[in-house]
């Protein structure tokens, strides 16, 4: 297949390189010239394990190229929208500016493919009803292009694997039977290797496909906030949330995943997606159906304040002039994504209250320097913790999980530690002489 990916950020670049790696001819389009220039050289514009290897191999094969000129899309049959849908600046809903701009830029170049009727595929996460609006936009423009929605389910840190070996594929197809069959046939060709490997395929209409992604993210967010709410009760009673999570996770109706209490979720998907879901439900007159997500969001934000309050308590009631080391800045390990990062949020709150904060992260240090110039940045945990009166672990990178508590104690001024991700062995740290606290554990 000849495929374009419109938008070469995290989603689009990974999709483009991965599709080229399985044999498709792929053109990545983006308006950011520097990003395109870097990708042409095999330079990844973000940290994602395994991506740079797939990118360089796809470029070397000749099946992958990048451009800022949308006219180059004329010879391609399938066009995949992979642009961002951030939260609106002045509201909770999704900003669809980039989605509409991408479609508008493509429209003059559709219907020119020599291989047959073109297919526009949406992978961006959008409010329900967006696909129908775009279908009407294509119709009003006089193009014969088909539209389908194909939501992505990528996990940062596993994006290449999730693209090449997805746990499910979802199609949102037109209502008209003939158009639905034609769109499905084209998508089946795109995903032929995955379908031959018996990857489950779920098909529905446009609104169903749009709702699948936000429903999945809302469920995961709810599960995380649920166990964090239980952690709050544990801290008030002396219960151990890690034991509770283990016990309820053994129930196969619940399962153990996303049941580790901590400082909450972040990133570019879960926070903005649950807010956009609530906002869209409100617009549709179904706001009460998702009112529980408001509490999910509140619990998540409350965990960050809890860490700040616990830090103040451990420091004797004042942050002024106190040196604090924060281990982690990305919202999760194996990523340099700092969007809505709990770690960076806590670090900024501590700094804003007068603490002398030093942050370190294996992948996100450069982003911290750009986004939070008020924070000091260190190359590793030991440099960050030098003379610190409190150390916080807020992103569970392996190198932080493997820290030697005895060795780290040698460089700090005071051996106080908050494990914001519940990933360390409390006994080992206390035996080494640390005043060790964690989330919802005695």
N, C-alpha and C positions, 0 to 999 in steps of 0.2 A: 504494500500500500504506500501511497504518497501522502504524508501526513504533515500538517503544520501544527505547532504548539504556539499559541498566542499568549505571551507572558512567559519570561524565562527566569522567574524567581525560583523559589524552592520547589514548588509544585511543577512548574512548566519545564524547568531544566532537567529535573530528574526524569520526568515523563519522556521528554525528547530523547535523552541519551538511552533510556531503557528500551524505548520502542525501536530505536535504531539498532540496539544490540540484538534484537530478535529478528532483524532482517528488513524492517520497513525503511523507506527513504524519508527522512525527517528534516523539516526546516523549522528552526526555532526563531520566532519573531519577538522583538521587544523594542520599545522606544528608547531604552537606556543604552547609549552607544558604548559606554565603558563596560557595562555588563556583557554586551555582545562581543566586544573585543577580547575580554578575558576568557569567555567561553570558547571563542575560536582558537585561543592558545591552549585550551585544556585547563584553564585556571577556574576552580570552583569559586563562586562568589559567596559561598556559605560553607559551614562545616557540616559534613554529612558522611559518615563512614561508608567507604566503598564507592562513593559517587565519582570521585575524580578518576578512578581506574576505568569505570564504565564510560565516562565522558571521553577520555583520551583514546580508548579502544574504538569507540563509535566514530570519532573524528578520523582516526587512521583508516577506518574501513571505507571512508568516502560516503557513507550513508547518512551522515549528520552534518548539517551546516547551519549557520546562524546569520541573521540579517536584521536590519532595521527598516528595510524597504518592503512594505506590504504588497507591492506589485509582484514581488517574487512568489507570492502565494498562488498566483493564477493557475499554475500547472498542477496544483495539488488538489486531491479529492476530499480528504477529511481534514477538518479544521477544528482543533481542540482548544477551547477557551480555558486558560489556566491562570487568569489574573487574580489579584487579591480583592477581597471584599471586606475591608476593615470596618470597624465600628464608626458610625458617623461622629463627627467632631461635636456636634450639638445635640446628640440624641443616642438612643440605644440601638437603633436599627442599623442594618448593613448599608454601607455606602457602595452603590452599584455603578459609580462613575466609570471605573476601569472596565467593567463588563460591557457597558454600552459603547464606550470608546473603542474597545476591541472589535465589537461587531460592526460598528460604523466604518471602521478602517478596512475591514474585510469585504464589506458588501460590494464595492466597485470591482472586486477581483474574483467574485464568485461566478459560477456558471461558465467558466472558461476552461475548465479541466477537460482534457481530451479523453480521460478515462471514463467519463460518465457523470451522472448527477452528483453534485457535491453534498456533503453532510457536515453540518456544524454541530459540534459536540461540546456541551458544557460540563466542565469538571469543577469549576469554582463552586464554593458553598454559597448559595443564594436563598433569599426568602421565597417561600412557596408562592407561585404565581409568576415568577420572573420568566420562566421558560415560555409560558404562553405569550407574554409581552414580547419576547424576542422573536417568537414564531410570527407574530403579527407584524413586527418590524421588517422581517425578511419578506413577508408577503407584500407589504406596502411598498417596499423598494423594488418590487417586480422580479425578484430573484426566484429561481426554482429550487433553491437549496433546501434540503431536509434539515430538521432539527431533532436532536436527541439529547437527553441529559444522562450523564454517566458520573455520578458522584465518586470522589476519591476518599479513601480511608487510610491515608498514610500516617504512620507514626514517625515522628522525627527521631533520627538515629537508626531507623529501619526502613527508610523510604525506598531504597532500591529494591530490597527484598519484597516489600509490600506492593511495589509496582509490578515486578516480574512474577511474583508468586502470591497473588492476592488470596485472601480467605473467602472472598466472594466478589462477584461483579454484578453491578446493578445497572439496568437500562431503564430510562424513562422515554417512552416512545410516543409518537403522534397517535391521536385517537383514530384517524382514518386507517382502515385495515391495510390498504395497499402501501401507503406511506410507512406505516409501522413495519411491515414486512421488509420493505426496501432498506429502511434505516437499520433494522436488526441484522440484515444480511451483511451490510457494510461493517457494523460493529463486530459481528462474529468473525469477519476476516481480520480486523485489527487485533482481536484477542484470540485468534486461532490457537496459538500454543497453550495458552492458559485453559481454554475450553477443552482442548484435547487431553489436558492433565486433570480433567474432571473438576475444575474449579466450579463451585456452585454459581449458577446464573439466576438472578431474580429480575423479572421484567414487570413493569407497571407503566402507568401514564406519567406525564410530566410532574404533577404535584406529588405523587407518591415518591418518585425518585428524589425530588427536592427535599421532602420531609425525612427521608431515610437518614441522611447525613446529620441533620440537626437533632434528630431523635436519638441517634447513637451517641453523639457528643453530650447531649443533655443527660442521658442515662449514666454515662461514665462520670460526668460532673456530680450527679446526684449521689452516686456510690462513694465518691471521694469525700464529699461534704458530709455524708451520713456517718462515715467512720470518724471523721474529725469532730462531729457533734458528739459522738459517743466518747471521744477522747476528752472533751470538755467535762462530761459527767464523771469520767474516771478521775480526772484531776481534782474534782470536788469530793470524791469518795474514797480514793486510794485504790481504785480498780486498775487493772492492767489492760489497756486497749489492745496490745499486741496479742495477748492470750485470747481476748474476746474475738478478735479478727480471725485468729487461727481456728477457733471453735466454730464460728458461724460460716467460715469459708469452706469447711468440710461438708456443709450442706450443698449438694450439687445443684439445688435451685438458686443458690447464691454465688458460690465459687469464691476462690481466694483473691482473684485479681482486683486491683484498685481498692484494696482494703487495708492499706498501710497508712496510718495516721501520720500527719506531718504539718507542714506549713501551707498546704493547699496546692491547687493547680494554677497553672499560668499558660503562657504560650500564645500563639496567634490564632488558636481555634476555639478551645473550650470557653474562655470568658466571653469573647465577642459573639460566639454562636448562641449561647444560651440567652444572652441579652437580645440578640436579633430575633430569636425564636419567640421570646416573650413579646417583643415589640410588634412583630408581625401578627401574632395571635390577637393582640389588642386591636390592631387595625381591622381584623376580620370579625371582631365581636366575640372572640373566644378567649379573651384574656384570662378569665377565671380558671380555665382549664390548665394553665401553666403557672398559676400564681405560686406554686411550691418552688419554682425555679428562683424566685426572688430570695427565698430563704437559703437555697443552695448557694447563691452568689454571696449572700451576707455571711454565711458560715465561713465560706472560703476567705473572704476579706478579713473576718474576725481573727483567723489564725495568724495572720501577719501581725496584727496588733498584740495578740497574745505573746508572740515571741519578743516583741519590743518591751512589753510589760514585765515579762520574765527576766529579760536582760537588765532592766532597771532594778528589779528586786535583787538580783545577784550582785549588782554593782553598788548596793547600799543606798539606792534611792536617787542617784543622780548620774547623768551621762557626761556632765561638763568635764572636758579634758581627759576623759577615760579612753584608753586605746583599745579598740575592738577589731578583731580579725574576722572577716566573713569569708568562709570557704564556699565558693560557688557564686555565679552571677547568671548563668543561663537558666532557663526555666526547668530544664531537665538535663541529665547527662547525655553525652554524645551529640551535643548540639551547641551552636553558638547563638541561639535565638534568645534574646533577652526581652521579647515582648511580654508584657504582663508578668514578668518574672517575680515570684515571691521573694527570692533571694535578693534581687536588686531593690525591690520595694522596701524590704526590711532594712537593708544597708542605707538607703536614702533616708528612711525615717530616723534611724539612729544618728546619722550625720546631722540631720535637721534639728535634733535635740541636743546637739553640742558635743557628741562623741567624735573622736579621731578615728575614722574608719578606714581600714585597708581591705580591699577585696582581691581575691585571686580566683581565676577560673582557667582550666586547661585550654579552652577554646574561645572564650568570650572577652578576654582582657582588652582587646583593641576596641570592641564595641563599648565597653565600660568607659574607656578613656574618652570616647567621642560623645556618648550619651549622658554620662555622669561625671563631668570634669571636676566636681567637688570631692569625688572619692579618690583615694590613693589606690594604686594598683600594684600588686606584687607578682613576681614570677611564679611563686609556688607557696605552699602552705607554711613552710618554715620561715620564709621571708615575711609573709603576712603576719604570722604570729609572734614575731620577735618583739619582746617587751609588752605584749598584749595583756590586758587585764581580764579579757573575756574572748573566747573563740566560739564562733557559731558555724556549724555545718548546715548549709541550706540547699545545696545541690549535691546529689549523691553520686558524684564521680567515683570510679573505682579507686583512684589514687587517694581520695580522701577517706574512703572506707577502709583502706589498708594502712592508714597512718599508725605509727608506733606511738602509743600514749606516753611511754617513758621518754622517748627521744624528743617528742614535741614539748614535754614539760620542761625540758632543759632550756628552751628559748623564751618562754613566756614569763611575764612578771607575776601573774597570778594564775593558778591552775583552775580556771573556771571554764566549763564547756557546755554548750547547748547543742544537742543533736536534734536538729529540726526535721530530720527525715527518719528517725528511729532505725538507723542502719548499723549502729555500732553496738558492741557488747558492753553493757553498763558495768558489769563486774570488772572487766579488764581495765576500764578507765578509772574506776574508783580505786581499784587496787594500786594503780599507778599514782594515786594521790590527787586525782581531779575531783572537784565539785562538779559532778556530771548530772545534767538534767536532760530529759527528753519529752516527747509529746504523749501525754496520757498514760505514762508508765510511772509506777512508784519510784 
